[in-house]
Amino acid sequence: MEISDKAISRLPYAEEGQYRVLDTELKGFAVVIGRRKKTFAAQGAFWRDGVREFAARKKIGEFGDITSREARAKAKDILAAIAKGQRPGENAPIRKGAVTLRLAWERYRDVHMIRKARSEGTIENYRDHMERLFDDWLDKPLARLGRQPNLVAERHDKITKENGPYIANGAMRSLRAVYNHARKANTDLPSANPTLAVDWNPEERRNTGMGAADLFGWFEELRVFENLIRREFHLLLLLSGSRPTALKQAELGHLDLRARILHIPRPKGGNERAFDIPLSRAMIRCIVRAIRVGRMLYPDQADSWIFPADSGSGHIEEHKEDRTELSKWGNDLRQSYRTIAQSANISKLDIHLLMNHSVPGVNEGYITRDKLLKNHLRQLQERISSVVLGHASKSHSKQPYHWFETAKIQTPIGRMNTRPLLQNAA
């Protein structure tokens, strides 16, 4: 009905609880009738970030203390404030969209990733997800995703269809991390991470590693590889089980031939995961050959990098090969190292230490890796290298010498003796 003083005076009090009478002229203006009081109120839908959160109600005053005309005027002001996104009782309007996905991503990048020295590859991976796959969301409120998780589920489906299931899952993991980090400083964000709505794609571990019996054919492919620096790079990947990015960025300053270690200052996980790779004799020969060839082919770049190249960075940037020429490379060789180490009766814990994996268990966490490096881990590294090259030698039994077992190498420039470097290493 149309609320007026005369109409309200005729309304009976509620026998139990209360009931509400809405005004026909001003939507949201009402009078609530209880057992003893008649109270004016204003009520409107409270929207934020495009989502209806709740029905906001504000008491205006009691009938008798205030007239219906005065109550109607106050109701107009309250309803206008609610329409602007102001909670009843608050003096200032809510900052709609104060935290955008762009701001959350940039803070996560600068504070969490760069400050903690995460690798460039990891940062670039996140940047690709945020700035390419979520480009149209960057300047929208992050809270909208929290309140409309169906948008995130739909985007996951879209990326799966257009880019593949693994990329879709990876993008959602990046979004999950950025959202969780943003909520630490913005507690008004919905507590439930919107990626909870995602129906994750199944992922299978890529079993592309080689066993000892497969090394024969692989070494035949590697033996005729034309690029000598890349040949040594792939061999060292197999002998060390390292991640490709870590070896591509290996500097001469990271190499200590006397101590027989290669320091990896920024592996996956950042500076705090820095570690030393113990070098077997075969690994040292491999590195020395790469250095010698690099000095002949790329003298400027070879002053800094173990695996120099004519690239913007000065080192090998792309390690992928044509599989018709080299069937296994990159993480295939890391898996191969893990498989061959197991066949060489290396314990699971020692393999974790050699490959710089996180050590499982509380007791194992007390192990000091550096104390095992010079003797124990290096002996195990020698054993793995012996198994690898032992099988490789079978493919070259008719050759006068094996390029991977000697300090001499054949290059288009000529035959070079690397014995002085090996003597220094000894």
C-alpha beads as a LAMMPS data file, in Angstrom:
LAMMPS data file: protein, C-alpha beads

426 atoms
425 bonds

1 atom types
1 bond types

-500.0 500.0 xlo xhi
-500.0 500.0 ylo yhi
-500.0 500.0 zlo zhi

Masses

1 110.0

Atoms # bond

1 1 1 0.000 0.000 0.000
2 1 1 0.984 3.651 -0.131
3 1 1 2.596 4.307 3.226
4 1 1 1.162 7.285 5.109
5 1 1 0.651 8.202 8.758
6 1 1 -3.074 7.495 8.526
7 1 1 -2.567 4.111 6.856
8 1 1 0.085 3.029 9.352
9 1 1 -2.086 3.952 12.327
10 1 1 -4.738 1.534 11.074
11 1 1 -2.311 -1.426 10.735
12 1 1 -2.699 -3.966 13.552
13 1 1 0.318 -5.058 15.576
14 1 1 1.630 -8.535 14.878
15 1 1 0.333 -11.310 17.096
16 1 1 3.657 -13.181 16.733
17 1 1 6.971 -12.117 15.246
18 1 1 6.569 -9.333 12.706
19 1 1 5.342 -8.571 9.221
20 1 1 6.334 -6.064 6.597
21 1 1 4.379 -3.641 4.469
22 1 1 5.953 -2.310 1.256
23 1 1 5.297 1.100 -0.209
24 1 1 3.708 1.185 -3.652
25 1 1 5.297 4.525 -4.575
26 1 1 8.952 4.138 -3.500
27 1 1 10.474 0.719 -4.115
28 1 1 12.484 -0.367 -1.096
29 1 1 10.637 1.800 1.403
30 1 1 8.786 -0.245 4.026
31 1 1 7.348 -0.310 7.513
32 1 1 7.980 -3.308 9.761
33 1 1 5.146 -4.121 12.162
34 1 1 6.021 -5.940 15.372
35 1 1 4.014 -6.804 18.464
36 1 1 4.679 -3.388 20.065
37 1 1 6.410 -1.163 17.476
38 1 1 6.007 0.058 13.906
39 1 1 9.398 0.851 12.325
40 1 1 10.304 2.551 9.055
41 1 1 13.074 0.891 7.005
42 1 1 14.768 1.038 3.629
43 1 1 15.955 -2.072 1.839
44 1 1 17.793 -2.590 -1.457
45 1 1 19.881 -5.188 -3.244
46 1 1 23.587 -4.663 -2.573
47 1 1 25.701 -5.322 -5.668
48 1 1 29.484 -5.489 -5.899
49 1 1 31.656 -6.375 -8.872
50 1 1 28.560 -7.266 -10.848
51 1 1 27.344 -9.813 -8.277
52 1 1 24.354 -9.440 -5.929
53 1 1 25.711 -10.069 -2.452
54 1 1 22.742 -9.538 -0.132
55 1 1 19.684 -7.447 0.601
56 1 1 20.938 -4.394 2.513
57 1 1 18.459 -3.061 5.132
58 1 1 18.670 0.146 7.157
59 1 1 16.384 1.159 10.031
60 1 1 15.087 4.728 9.628
61 1 1 13.045 5.349 12.769
62 1 1 9.936 4.366 14.694
63 1 1 6.442 5.542 13.816
64 1 1 5.482 8.184 16.331
65 1 1 9.033 9.512 16.606
66 1 1 9.162 10.303 12.893
67 1 1 6.453 10.898 10.304
68 1 1 6.024 8.845 7.150
69 1 1 6.945 11.929 5.041
70 1 1 10.267 12.333 6.892
71 1 1 10.922 8.593 6.716
72 1 1 10.249 8.581 2.958
73 1 1 12.791 11.363 2.366
74 1 1 15.475 9.527 4.365
75 1 1 14.650 6.297 2.558
76 1 1 15.395 7.953 -0.779
77 1 1 18.881 8.944 0.406
78 1 1 19.630 5.473 1.817
79 1 1 18.461 3.682 -1.332
80 1 1 20.538 6.004 -3.525
81 1 1 23.644 5.238 -1.439
82 1 1 23.021 1.484 -1.700
83 1 1 22.674 1.823 -5.468
84 1 1 26.130 3.446 -5.554
85 1 1 27.693 0.491 -3.756
86 1 1 27.743 1.881 -0.227
87 1 1 26.893 -0.402 2.617
88 1 1 24.224 0.963 4.961
89 1 1 25.939 2.685 7.873
90 1 1 29.189 3.350 5.991
91 1 1 30.230 6.908 5.293
92 1 1 32.371 6.221 2.230
93 1 1 31.453 4.200 -0.860
94 1 1 33.208 0.901 -1.445
95 1 1 36.094 1.128 -3.872
96 1 1 34.696 -1.042 -6.590
97 1 1 37.412 -3.063 -8.287
98 1 1 40.221 -1.672 -6.101
99 1 1 42.261 -4.849 -6.637
100 1 1 42.472 -5.858 -10.278
101 1 1 44.057 -8.992 -11.629
102 1 1 46.834 -6.836 -13.100
103 1 1 47.703 -5.301 -9.722
104 1 1 47.581 -8.712 -8.030
105 1 1 49.833 -10.253 -10.689
106 1 1 52.373 -7.419 -10.606
107 1 1 52.614 -7.572 -6.832
108 1 1 53.000 -11.369 -6.900
109 1 1 55.708 -11.023 -9.553
110 1 1 57.681 -8.288 -7.770
111 1 1 57.220 -9.282 -4.129
112 1 1 56.995 -13.037 -4.289
113 1 1 58.931 -14.058 -7.396
114 1 1 61.612 -11.445 -8.121
115 1 1 62.387 -10.722 -4.477
116 1 1 62.758 -14.448 -3.815
117 1 1 64.916 -14.815 -6.934
118 1 1 62.682 -17.200 -8.830
119 1 1 64.154 -18.249 -12.159
120 1 1 63.532 -16.189 -15.284
121 1 1 61.857 -19.167 -16.910
122 1 1 59.354 -19.493 -14.062
123 1 1 58.538 -15.777 -14.123
124 1 1 58.125 -15.832 -17.895
125 1 1 55.796 -18.807 -17.634
126 1 1 53.552 -16.927 -15.196
127 1 1 53.710 -13.803 -17.360
128 1 1 52.561 -15.770 -20.397
129 1 1 49.574 -17.113 -18.480
130 1 1 48.559 -13.771 -16.962
131 1 1 49.215 -11.431 -19.870
132 1 1 48.214 -13.690 -22.749
133 1 1 45.618 -16.175 -21.558
134 1 1 43.968 -13.788 -19.063
135 1 1 44.583 -10.575 -21.010
136 1 1 40.904 -9.534 -21.033
137 1 1 40.683 -9.967 -17.239
138 1 1 43.721 -7.901 -16.260
139 1 1 41.872 -4.638 -15.568
140 1 1 38.805 -6.213 -14.022
141 1 1 38.248 -6.635 -10.272
142 1 1 39.836 -9.769 -8.899
143 1 1 36.842 -10.077 -6.568
144 1 1 34.625 -10.696 -9.574
145 1 1 36.425 -13.975 -10.234
146 1 1 36.070 -14.869 -6.564
147 1 1 32.327 -14.254 -6.651
148 1 1 31.792 -15.769 -10.081
149 1 1 33.967 -18.897 -10.172
150 1 1 31.927 -20.131 -13.131
151 1 1 33.912 -17.621 -15.243
152 1 1 37.141 -19.362 -14.244
153 1 1 35.725 -22.809 -15.005
154 1 1 34.567 -21.609 -18.421
155 1 1 37.969 -20.078 -19.178
156 1 1 39.678 -23.355 -18.269
157 1 1 37.425 -25.157 -20.748
158 1 1 38.215 -22.562 -23.414
159 1 1 42.000 -22.780 -22.926
160 1 1 41.812 -26.568 -22.925
161 1 1 40.094 -26.510 -26.304
162 1 1 42.312 -23.866 -27.906
163 1 1 45.722 -24.448 -26.268
164 1 1 45.650 -27.943 -24.812
165 1 1 44.944 -29.579 -21.437
166 1 1 48.420 -29.129 -19.923
167 1 1 48.567 -25.398 -20.659
168 1 1 45.041 -24.958 -19.284
169 1 1 45.979 -26.642 -16.018
170 1 1 49.194 -24.642 -15.783
171 1 1 47.344 -21.355 -16.311
172 1 1 44.898 -22.196 -13.552
173 1 1 47.727 -23.068 -11.157
174 1 1 49.236 -19.639 -11.869
175 1 1 45.891 -17.929 -11.254
176 1 1 45.433 -19.875 -8.027
177 1 1 48.809 -18.725 -6.720
178 1 1 48.210 -15.058 -7.642
179 1 1 44.752 -15.063 -6.031
180 1 1 45.952 -16.668 -2.799
181 1 1 48.799 -14.162 -2.560
182 1 1 46.446 -11.206 -3.179
183 1 1 44.035 -12.303 -0.486
184 1 1 46.719 -12.028 2.206
185 1 1 46.624 -8.234 1.825
186 1 1 42.962 -7.957 0.747
187 1 1 40.815 -9.855 3.211
188 1 1 37.606 -8.605 1.568
189 1 1 38.263 -10.975 -1.339
190 1 1 36.132 -14.132 -1.163
191 1 1 37.970 -16.768 0.840
192 1 1 37.272 -19.585 -1.628
193 1 1 39.771 -19.593 -4.477
194 1 1 37.801 -19.480 -7.767
195 1 1 39.951 -22.234 -9.263
196 1 1 38.100 -24.647 -6.958
197 1 1 35.411 -24.611 -9.656
198 1 1 37.830 -26.007 -12.248
199 1 1 37.416 -29.585 -13.427
200 1 1 41.126 -30.277 -13.911
201 1 1 42.357 -32.096 -16.970
202 1 1 44.073 -35.426 -16.295
203 1 1 47.849 -35.259 -16.651
204 1 1 50.136 -38.175 -17.285
205 1 1 53.848 -38.170 -16.594
206 1 1 55.795 -38.216 -19.840
207 1 1 57.764 -41.444 -19.788
208 1 1 60.280 -40.616 -22.499
209 1 1 63.498 -41.567 -20.744
210 1 1 65.943 -44.192 -22.026
211 1 1 67.172 -47.283 -20.305
212 1 1 70.721 -48.612 -20.588
213 1 1 69.798 -50.721 -23.594
214 1 1 68.587 -47.656 -25.498
215 1 1 71.902 -45.793 -25.232
216 1 1 73.462 -47.654 -28.163
217 1 1 71.177 -46.054 -30.763
218 1 1 71.197 -42.630 -29.115
219 1 1 74.999 -42.398 -29.140
220 1 1 74.998 -43.383 -32.801
221 1 1 72.780 -40.353 -33.455
222 1 1 74.898 -38.088 -31.269
223 1 1 78.201 -39.279 -32.800
224 1 1 77.350 -37.796 -36.208
225 1 1 75.834 -34.612 -34.783
226 1 1 77.273 -31.686 -36.729
227 1 1 77.092 -28.974 -34.072
228 1 1 79.915 -29.951 -31.705
229 1 1 78.961 -27.589 -28.874
230 1 1 75.371 -28.813 -28.883
231 1 1 76.638 -32.394 -29.005
232 1 1 78.561 -31.847 -25.768
233 1 1 75.579 -30.034 -24.267
234 1 1 73.277 -33.016 -24.812
235 1 1 75.890 -35.426 -23.517
236 1 1 76.353 -33.403 -20.322
237 1 1 72.584 -33.328 -19.840
238 1 1 72.561 -37.114 -19.895
239 1 1 75.600 -37.458 -17.619
240 1 1 74.347 -34.921 -15.052
241 1 1 70.562 -35.300 -15.130
242 1 1 70.377 -31.524 -14.988
243 1 1 67.516 -29.377 -16.202
244 1 1 68.327 -27.928 -19.649
245 1 1 67.943 -24.284 -18.589
246 1 1 70.495 -24.648 -15.806
247 1 1 73.190 -25.942 -18.180
248 1 1 72.403 -23.468 -20.939
249 1 1 73.096 -20.640 -18.497
250 1 1 76.194 -22.230 -16.944
251 1 1 79.071 -19.747 -16.813
252 1 1 82.797 -20.353 -16.737
253 1 1 82.824 -18.613 -13.369
254 1 1 80.535 -21.343 -12.018
255 1 1 83.036 -24.069 -12.930
256 1 1 85.675 -25.193 -10.417
257 1 1 87.827 -27.793 -12.156
258 1 1 90.105 -28.226 -9.155
259 1 1 87.184 -29.046 -6.862
260 1 1 85.428 -30.851 -9.743
261 1 1 82.084 -29.135 -9.289
262 1 1 79.747 -27.027 -11.405
263 1 1 77.810 -24.506 -9.347
264 1 1 74.187 -23.883 -10.340
265 1 1 73.277 -20.559 -8.688
266 1 1 69.717 -20.177 -9.935
267 1 1 68.033 -23.514 -10.605
268 1 1 64.306 -24.059 -10.655
269 1 1 63.087 -22.666 -7.351
270 1 1 65.468 -19.683 -7.270
271 1 1 68.624 -18.790 -5.372
272 1 1 67.613 -20.644 -2.251
273 1 1 67.784 -23.890 -4.237
274 1 1 71.345 -23.234 -5.489
275 1 1 73.536 -26.354 -5.495
276 1 1 76.752 -27.902 -6.836
277 1 1 76.885 -30.721 -9.374
278 1 1 79.717 -33.165 -8.638
279 1 1 81.609 -33.840 -11.855
280 1 1 82.791 -37.247 -12.973
281 1 1 85.861 -37.532 -15.199
282 1 1 83.627 -38.045 -18.219
283 1 1 81.688 -34.874 -17.382
284 1 1 84.912 -32.880 -17.074
285 1 1 86.079 -34.130 -20.488
286 1 1 82.712 -33.114 -21.929
287 1 1 82.927 -29.605 -20.463
288 1 1 86.545 -29.138 -21.557
289 1 1 85.710 -30.141 -25.126
290 1 1 82.837 -27.641 -25.164
291 1 1 85.106 -24.879 -23.850
292 1 1 87.815 -25.572 -26.408
293 1 1 85.411 -25.654 -29.339
294 1 1 83.632 -22.579 -28.036
295 1 1 86.882 -20.621 -27.936
296 1 1 87.505 -21.441 -31.581
297 1 1 83.987 -20.814 -32.886
298 1 1 82.674 -18.083 -30.570
299 1 1 85.697 -16.467 -28.887
300 1 1 83.813 -13.487 -27.457
301 1 1 80.911 -15.462 -26.019
302 1 1 83.254 -18.212 -24.794
303 1 1 84.811 -15.765 -22.322
304 1 1 81.645 -16.080 -20.237
305 1 1 79.678 -19.195 -21.153
306 1 1 80.460 -22.908 -21.126
307 1 1 78.089 -23.482 -24.046
308 1 1 78.472 -20.317 -26.147
309 1 1 76.397 -19.502 -29.208
310 1 1 75.763 -16.714 -31.664
311 1 1 72.651 -15.507 -29.823
312 1 1 71.453 -12.422 -28.026
313 1 1 72.394 -13.866 -24.641
314 1 1 75.687 -15.321 -25.861
315 1 1 74.814 -18.893 -24.881
316 1 1 72.624 -21.682 -26.230
317 1 1 69.025 -20.545 -25.909
318 1 1 67.053 -23.264 -27.669
319 1 1 67.947 -26.877 -26.917
320 1 1 65.240 -28.590 -28.970
321 1 1 66.377 -30.741 -31.878
322 1 1 64.799 -32.424 -34.876
323 1 1 63.871 -35.841 -33.500
324 1 1 64.759 -37.444 -36.801
325 1 1 68.340 -36.393 -36.057
326 1 1 68.403 -36.746 -32.273
327 1 1 65.534 -38.726 -30.809
328 1 1 66.047 -37.759 -27.157
329 1 1 66.937 -34.349 -25.711
330 1 1 66.014 -32.011 -22.877
331 1 1 63.983 -33.560 -20.088
332 1 1 64.095 -36.903 -21.934
333 1 1 67.735 -37.081 -20.846
334 1 1 66.904 -36.060 -17.285
335 1 1 64.457 -38.950 -17.095
336 1 1 67.082 -41.205 -18.645
337 1 1 69.597 -40.222 -15.959
338 1 1 67.060 -41.056 -13.256
339 1 1 66.300 -44.427 -14.857
340 1 1 69.940 -45.378 -15.390
341 1 1 70.888 -44.309 -11.857
342 1 1 68.239 -46.646 -10.474
343 1 1 69.558 -49.507 -12.609
344 1 1 73.047 -48.747 -11.253
345 1 1 71.751 -49.460 -7.726
346 1 1 71.903 -45.835 -6.600
347 1 1 69.556 -45.307 -3.656
348 1 1 66.472 -43.151 -4.031
349 1 1 67.787 -40.656 -1.483
350 1 1 71.125 -40.290 -3.267
351 1 1 69.351 -39.739 -6.589
352 1 1 67.315 -36.970 -4.968
353 1 1 70.547 -35.336 -3.780
354 1 1 72.290 -35.668 -7.145
355 1 1 69.325 -34.198 -9.035
356 1 1 68.634 -31.477 -6.448
357 1 1 65.156 -32.772 -5.704
358 1 1 63.429 -31.945 -2.441
359 1 1 64.389 -34.595 0.086
360 1 1 61.326 -36.367 1.513
361 1 1 60.958 -37.128 5.186
362 1 1 61.964 -35.349 8.393
363 1 1 65.128 -37.326 9.145
364 1 1 66.451 -36.975 5.596
365 1 1 65.972 -33.228 5.889
366 1 1 68.835 -33.108 8.402
367 1 1 71.328 -34.366 5.810
368 1 1 73.950 -31.777 4.879
369 1 1 74.414 -32.201 1.139
370 1 1 77.731 -30.339 0.960
371 1 1 79.332 -32.852 3.339
372 1 1 78.504 -35.676 0.936
373 1 1 79.490 -33.821 -2.218
374 1 1 83.223 -34.372 -2.603
375 1 1 83.395 -38.071 -1.849
376 1 1 80.121 -39.939 -1.628
377 1 1 78.089 -38.152 -4.323
378 1 1 81.043 -37.837 -6.710
379 1 1 81.710 -41.583 -6.481
380 1 1 78.073 -42.240 -7.342
381 1 1 78.349 -39.792 -10.239
382 1 1 81.356 -41.751 -11.511
383 1 1 79.356 -44.955 -11.325
384 1 1 76.488 -43.496 -13.354
385 1 1 78.869 -42.088 -15.983
386 1 1 80.588 -45.466 -16.244
387 1 1 77.265 -47.201 -16.904
388 1 1 76.314 -44.630 -19.555
389 1 1 79.621 -44.649 -21.414
390 1 1 80.021 -48.388 -20.995
391 1 1 76.924 -48.972 -23.079
392 1 1 77.892 -46.206 -25.468
393 1 1 81.265 -47.823 -26.128
394 1 1 79.541 -50.864 -27.562
395 1 1 78.338 -48.765 -30.466
396 1 1 81.930 -47.709 -31.278
397 1 1 83.842 -50.928 -30.760
398 1 1 85.354 -50.648 -34.255
399 1 1 86.425 -47.025 -33.838
400 1 1 90.113 -46.243 -33.099
401 1 1 89.028 -43.976 -30.223
402 1 1 85.808 -42.723 -28.698
403 1 1 85.220 -38.990 -28.870
404 1 1 83.483 -39.041 -25.466
405 1 1 86.429 -40.735 -23.730
406 1 1 89.328 -38.607 -24.938
407 1 1 90.614 -35.114 -24.413
408 1 1 91.202 -34.778 -28.161
409 1 1 88.443 -33.737 -30.497
410 1 1 88.093 -33.509 -34.232
411 1 1 86.715 -30.173 -35.456
412 1 1 86.413 -28.537 -38.878
413 1 1 89.316 -26.301 -37.787
414 1 1 91.591 -29.141 -36.874
415 1 1 92.616 -31.490 -34.127
416 1 1 93.071 -29.758 -30.737
417 1 1 94.758 -31.105 -27.628
418 1 1 92.975 -30.324 -24.382
419 1 1 95.412 -32.197 -22.149
420 1 1 96.668 -29.033 -20.345
421 1 1 93.153 -28.259 -19.118
422 1 1 92.675 -31.827 -17.934
423 1 1 95.994 -31.724 -16.109
424 1 1 94.878 -28.545 -14.354
425 1 1 91.623 -30.233 -13.417
426 1 1 93.515 -33.148 -11.897

Bonds

1 1 1 2
2 1 2 3
3 1 3 4
4 1 4 5
5 1 5 6
6 1 6 7
7 1 7 8
8 1 8 9
9 1 9 10
10 1 10 11
11 1 11 12
12 1 12 13
13 1 13 14
14 1 14 15
15 1 15 16
16 1 16 17
17 1 17 18
18 1 18 19
19 1 19 20
20 1 20 21
21 1 21 22
22 1 22 23
23 1 23 24
24 1 24 25
25 1 25 26
26 1 26 27
27 1 27 28
28 1 28 29
29 1 29 30
30 1 30 31
31 1 31 32
32 1 32 33
33 1 33 34
34 1 34 35
35 1 35 36
36 1 36 37
37 1 37 38
38 1 38 39
39 1 39 40
40 1 40 41
41 1 41 42
42 1 42 43
43 1 43 44
44 1 44 45
45 1 45 46
46 1 46 47
47 1 47 48
48 1 48 49
49 1 49 50
50 1 50 51
51 1 51 52
52 1 52 53
53 1 53 54
54 1 54 55
55 1 55 56
56 1 56 57
57 1 57 58
58 1 58 59
59 1 59 60
60 1 60 61
61 1 61 62
62 1 62 63
63 1 63 64
64 1 64 65
65 1 65 66
66 1 66 67
67 1 67 68
68 1 68 69
69 1 69 70
70 1 70 71
71 1 71 72
72 1 72 73
73 1 73 74
74 1 74 75
75 1 75 76
76 1 76 77
77 1 77 78
78 1 78 79
79 1 79 80
80 1 80 81
81 1 81 82
82 1 82 83
83 1 83 84
84 1 84 85
85 1 85 86
86 1 86 87
87 1 87 88
88 1 88 89
89 1 89 90
90 1 90 91
91 1 91 92
92 1 92 93
93 1 93 94
94 1 94 95
95 1 95 96
96 1 96 97
97 1 97 98
98 1 98 99
99 1 99 100
100 1 100 101
101 1 101 102
102 1 102 103
103 1 103 104
104 1 104 105
105 1 105 106
106 1 106 107
107 1 107 108
108 1 108 109
109 1 109 110
110 1 110 111
111 1 111 112
112 1 112 113
113 1 113 114
114 1 114 115
115 1 115 116
116 1 116 117
117 1 117 118
118 1 118 119
119 1 119 120
120 1 120 121
121 1 121 122
122 1 122 123
123 1 123 124
124 1 124 125
125 1 125 126
126 1 126 127
127 1 127 128
128 1 128 129
129 1 129 130
130 1 130 131
131 1 131 132
132 1 132 133
133 1 133 134
134 1 134 135
135 1 135 136
136 1 136 137
137 1 137 138
138 1 138 139
139 1 139 140
140 1 140 141
141 1 141 142
142 1 142 143
143 1 143 144
144 1 144 145
145 1 145 146
146 1 146 147
147 1 147 148
148 1 148 149
149 1 149 150
150 1 150 151
151 1 151 152
152 1 152 153
153 1 153 154
154 1 154 155
155 1 155 156
156 1 156 157
157 1 157 158
158 1 158 159
159 1 159 160
160 1 160 161
161 1 161 162
162 1 162 163
163 1 163 164
164 1 164 165
165 1 165 166
166 1 166 167
167 1 167 168
168 1 168 169
169 1 169 170
170 1 170 171
171 1 171 172
172 1 172 173
173 1 173 174
174 1 174 175
175 1 175 176
176 1 176 177
177 1 177 178
178 1 178 179
179 1 179 180
180 1 180 181
181 1 181 182
182 1 182 183
183 1 183 184
184 1 184 185
185 1 185 186
186 1 186 187
187 1 187 188
188 1 188 189
189 1 189 190
190 1 190 191
191 1 191 192
192 1 192 193
193 1 193 194
194 1 194 195
195 1 195 196
196 1 196 197
197 1 197 198
198 1 198 199
199 1 199 200
200 1 200 201
201 1 201 202
202 1 202 203
203 1 203 204
204 1 204 205
205 1 205 206
206 1 206 207
207 1 207 208
208 1 208 209
209 1 209 210
210 1 210 211
211 1 211 212
212 1 212 213
213 1 213 214
214 1 214 215
215 1 215 216
216 1 216 217
217 1 217 218
218 1 218 219
219 1 219 220
220 1 220 221
221 1 221 222
222 1 222 223
223 1 223 224
224 1 224 225
225 1 225 226
226 1 226 227
227 1 227 228
228 1 228 229
229 1 229 230
230 1 230 231
231 1 231 232
232 1 232 233
233 1 233 234
234 1 234 235
235 1 235 236
236 1 236 237
237 1 237 238
238 1 238 239
239 1 239 240
240 1 240 241
241 1 241 242
242 1 242 243
243 1 243 244
244 1 244 245
245 1 245 246
246 1 246 247
247 1 247 248
248 1 248 249
249 1 249 250
250 1 250 251
251 1 251 252
252 1 252 253
253 1 253 254
254 1 254 255
255 1 255 256
256 1 256 257
257 1 257 258
258 1 258 259
259 1 259 260
260 1 260 261
261 1 261 262
262 1 262 263
263 1 263 264
264 1 264 265
265 1 265 266
266 1 266 267
267 1 267 268
268 1 268 269
269 1 269 270
270 1 270 271
271 1 271 272
272 1 272 273
273 1 273 274
274 1 274 275
275 1 275 276
276 1 276 277
277 1 277 278
278 1 278 279
279 1 279 280
280 1 280 281
281 1 281 282
282 1 282 283
283 1 283 284
284 1 284 285
285 1 285 286
286 1 286 287
287 1 287 288
288 1 288 289
289 1 289 290
290 1 290 291
291 1 291 292
292 1 292 293
293 1 293 294
294 1 294 295
295 1 295 296
296 1 296 297
297 1 297 298
298 1 298 299
299 1 299 300
300 1 300 301
301 1 301 302
302 1 302 303
303 1 303 304
304 1 304 305
305 1 305 306
306 1 306 307
307 1 307 308
308 1 308 309
309 1 309 310
310 1 310 311
311 1 311 312
312 1 312 313
313 1 313 314
314 1 314 315
315 1 315 316
316 1 316 317
317 1 317 318
318 1 318 319
319 1 319 320
320 1 320 321
321 1 321 322
322 1 322 323
323 1 323 324
324 1 324 325
325 1 325 326
326 1 326 327
327 1 327 328
328 1 328 329
329 1 329 330
330 1 330 331
331 1 331 332
332 1 332 333
333 1 333 334
334 1 334 335
335 1 335 336
336 1 336 337
337 1 337 338
338 1 338 339
339 1 339 340
340 1 340 341
341 1 341 342
342 1 342 343
343 1 343 344
344 1 344 345
345 1 345 346
346 1 346 347
347 1 347 348
348 1 348 349
349 1 349 350
350 1 350 351
351 1 351 352
352 1 352 353
353 1 353 354
354 1 354 355
355 1 355 356
356 1 356 357
357 1 357 358
358 1 358 359
359 1 359 360
360 1 360 361
361 1 361 362
362 1 362 363
363 1 363 364
364 1 364 365
365 1 365 366
366 1 366 367
367 1 367 368
368 1 368 369
369 1 369 370
370 1 370 371
371 1 371 372
372 1 372 373
373 1 373 374
374 1 374 375
375 1 375 376
376 1 376 377
377 1 377 378
378 1 378 379
379 1 379 380
380 1 380 381
381 1 381 382
382 1 382 383
383 1 383 384
384 1 384 385
385 1 385 386
386 1 386 387
387 1 387 388
388 1 388 389
389 1 389 390
390 1 390 391
391 1 391 392
392 1 392 393
393 1 393 394
394 1 394 395
395 1 395 396
396 1 396 397
397 1 397 398
398 1 398 399
399 1 399 400
400 1 400 401
401 1 401 402
402 1 402 403
403 1 403 404
404 1 404 405
405 1 405 406
406 1 406 407
407 1 407 408
408 1 408 409
409 1 409 410
410 1 410 411
411 1 411 412
412 1 412 413
413 1 413 414
414 1 414 415
415 1 415 416
416 1 416 417
417 1 417 418
418 1 418 419
419 1 419 420
420 1 420 421
421 1 421 422
422 1 422 423
423 1 423 424
424 1 424 425
425 1 425 426
